[in-house]
Amino acid sequence: MTDANLGFKSVKVIALGATDGPRAHHFYGETLGLTPALEAGQRVGYEFGGLTLMIKDDGSLSPSIPPTSRLTVEVCSAPRTEALLREKGVTIADPVQTYDEAFLVGSFLDSEGNKIWFCSAKEPK
């Protein structure tokens, strides 16, 4: 059976656990500057690369504790994203490095300790 047979279209929502909801909302809304995602006029999360990133501070999810899923966001330039995140005081968990000789990959921690990965194609020399 293929994804098409199951009716899968795309990822719509990613939910991340938070122990401090206001702090997490400040991180995503203010520090990262993401646009609020609204449904029926209510904020349900943040727009994040074509999907909705929800912050769950109701105890239904815990921040990343291995084993966990891995969220990777495609960016235009991983080194530039790392530099901009550092300027904002965001903790870089894994500095950008080459992966599979074709990609540049790094990660940062959100305010709740969730690790978010980012990657870009390696720029040709």
C-alpha positions, 0 to 999 in steps of 0.5 A, a space after each residue: 500500500 502506498 501513501 496515496 492509497 492511504 490518502 495521506 496528503 501532507 503534514 498539517 500540524 506538529 505539536 511540541 510539548 511545553 512545561 511553561 506555555 507562556 515562555 514557549 509562546 514568547 519563544 516562538 512568537 517573539 524570539 523567532 517571530 513566527 506568525 500566529 496560526 488562527 482557527 475561528 479567530 483563536 490562536 492554535 499555534 504558529 505558522 511554520 514552513 507551511 504547517 501549524 506548530 502547536 504548543 501543548 502545555 496541558 501535560 499531554 506531551 513532554 518536551 523531547 526525551 529520547 527516543 523522540 521524533 525528529 523535526 527538521 526544517 528546510 532553510 535557505 542557508 543553514 550557516 546563515 540560520 545558525 548565525 541569526 539564531 545565535 544573534 537572538 540568543 537561541 541555544 545551538 544544540 548542534 552546530 551546522 555540519 556537512 551531512 551526506 556530503 550534500 547537506 548542511 545540518 544543525 539544530 537548536 533548542 526551543 525554550 522548553 528543550 525541544 530540539 529543532 533541526 534545520 538543513 539546507 543543500 550544501 552550496 557548490 564550490 
